[in-house]
Amino acid sequence: MTFDVRARRVDAHGSEAACKSAHLVLDTDLAGRVDAFNPAELLMAALAACMIKGIERVTPILHFRLQGVEVRIHGVRQDVPPRMEEIRYEILVDTDESESRLELLHENVQKYGTVFNTVSPGTRLHGQLRRA
């Protein structure tokens, strides 16, 4: 499986990324932008999307019933060297499933997520999955 993304500088205030038929405005302005994701926020959004997609993938296999999912992520950046030092997450699942089934779902998110498994070796990545 391969993936392709194109990104280009629009001007000194921003850039854009494209993939398939989708386009994203990127915050590449040194002063920052409130209407676009900066690179660290994009990383965290990718992690959140990975978690949600993983849940979508395993719920039919596990016969896990849910009504909704929300992921909250908080990242801490260190300056020297610049990197994400820590990422904490909370996955909120709207479900009537048992606590043991919630733990099983969380294990699957941690074990089979492509972005999760890419980020976790180089960052303190920890969190919880709980009932909404």
C-alpha positions as CSV (number, residue, x, y, z in Angstrom):
1,M,0.0,0.0,0.0
2,T,1.4,3.4,-0.9
3,F,0.3,7.0,-0.4
4,D,1.0,10.2,-2.3
5,V,0.5,13.8,-1.1
6,R,1.5,16.9,-2.9
7,A,2.2,20.2,-1.0
8,R,3.0,23.6,-2.4
9,R,3.7,27.1,-1.1
10,V,1.0,29.5,-2.0
11,D,2.7,32.6,-0.5
12,A,4.5,33.7,2.7
13,H,1.3,33.1,4.6
14,G,0.4,29.5,3.7
15,S,0.6,26.5,1.6
16,E,-1.8,23.8,0.5
17,A,-1.7,20.0,0.3
18,A,-3.6,17.8,-2.0
19,C,-4.3,14.1,-2.1
20,K,-6.8,12.3,-4.3
21,S,-9.6,14.9,-4.7
22,A,-9.0,16.6,-1.3
23,H,-7.2,19.8,-0.5
24,L,-6.0,21.3,2.8
25,V,-4.8,24.8,3.6
26,L,-1.6,24.5,5.6
27,D,-0.3,27.0,8.2
28,T,3.2,27.6,7.1
29,D,3.2,31.3,8.0
30,L,5.9,32.1,10.5
31,A,3.4,34.2,12.4
32,G,0.9,31.4,12.4
33,R,-2.7,31.2,11.1
34,V,-6.0,30.5,12.9
35,D,-7.7,29.1,9.8
36,A,-5.3,26.2,9.1
37,F,-3.5,23.4,10.8
38,N,0.2,23.9,11.4
39,P,2.6,20.9,11.0
40,A,2.3,19.7,14.6
41,E,-1.5,20.0,14.5
42,L,-1.5,18.0,11.3
43,L,0.5,15.3,12.9
44,M,-2.0,15.2,15.8
45,A,-5.0,15.2,13.4
46,A,-3.4,12.3,11.5
47,L,-3.1,10.4,14.8
48,A,-6.7,11.1,15.7
49,A,-7.9,10.1,12.2
50,C,-5.8,6.9,12.5
51,M,-7.5,6.1,15.8
52,I,-11.0,6.7,14.4
53,K,-10.3,4.7,11.2
54,G,-8.9,1.8,13.3
55,I,-12.1,1.8,15.4
56,E,-14.1,1.8,12.2
57,R,-12.1,-1.1,10.9
58,V,-12.3,-3.3,14.0
59,T,-15.9,-2.6,15.2
60,P,-17.5,-5.0,12.6
61,I,-14.9,-7.7,13.4
62,L,-15.4,-7.4,17.1
63,H,-19.2,-6.9,16.8
64,F,-18.7,-3.8,18.9
65,R,-21.7,-1.5,19.0
66,L,-21.1,2.3,19.2
67,Q,-23.0,5.4,18.4
68,G,-20.1,7.8,18.1
69,V,-16.4,8.4,18.8
70,E,-14.4,11.6,19.7
71,V,-10.7,11.9,20.0
72,R,-9.0,14.6,22.0
73,I,-5.2,15.1,21.6
74,H,-2.8,17.3,23.5
75,G,0.8,17.6,22.3
76,V,3.9,19.1,23.9
77,R,6.7,20.4,21.7
78,Q,10.2,20.7,22.9
79,D,12.5,23.3,21.4
80,V,15.9,21.6,21.3
81,P,15.9,19.5,19.3
82,P,12.5,20.5,17.9
83,R,10.2,17.5,18.2
84,M,6.9,16.4,19.8
85,E,8.1,15.4,23.2
86,E,4.7,14.0,24.4
87,I,1.3,13.4,23.0
88,R,-1.6,12.6,25.3
89,Y,-4.9,11.4,24.0
90,E,-8.4,10.6,25.1
91,I,-10.8,8.5,23.0
92,L,-14.4,8.9,24.0
93,V,-16.7,6.2,22.8
94,D,-20.5,6.4,23.0
95,T,-21.4,2.8,23.7
96,D,-23.1,0.4,26.1
97,E,-20.3,-2.2,25.7
98,S,-18.6,-3.5,28.9
99,E,-15.3,-2.2,30.3
100,S,-13.5,-5.3,29.1
101,R,-14.7,-4.7,25.6
102,L,-13.6,-1.0,25.8
103,E,-10.1,-2.3,26.8
104,L,-10.1,-4.7,23.8
105,L,-11.0,-1.8,21.5
106,H,-8.2,0.3,22.9
107,E,-5.7,-2.5,22.5
108,N,-6.7,-2.8,18.8
109,V,-6.3,1.0,18.3
110,Q,-2.8,0.8,19.8
111,K,-1.7,-2.4,18.1
112,Y,-3.0,-1.9,14.5
113,G,-2.8,1.9,13.8
114,T,-0.3,2.8,11.1
115,V,0.2,6.4,12.3
116,F,0.0,5.3,16.0
117,N,2.8,2.9,15.4
118,T,4.9,5.4,13.5
119,V,4.6,8.1,16.2
120,S,4.9,6.0,19.3
121,P,8.5,4.9,19.1
122,G,9.8,8.5,19.0
123,T,7.3,10.2,21.3
124,R,5.9,9.6,24.7
125,L,2.4,8.6,23.4
126,H,-0.2,7.7,26.0
127,G,-3.8,8.0,26.7
128,Q,-7.0,6.3,27.5
129,L,-10.2,5.0,25.8
130,R,-13.3,5.5,27.9
131,R,-17.0,5.7,27.6
132,A,-18.4,9.0,26.5
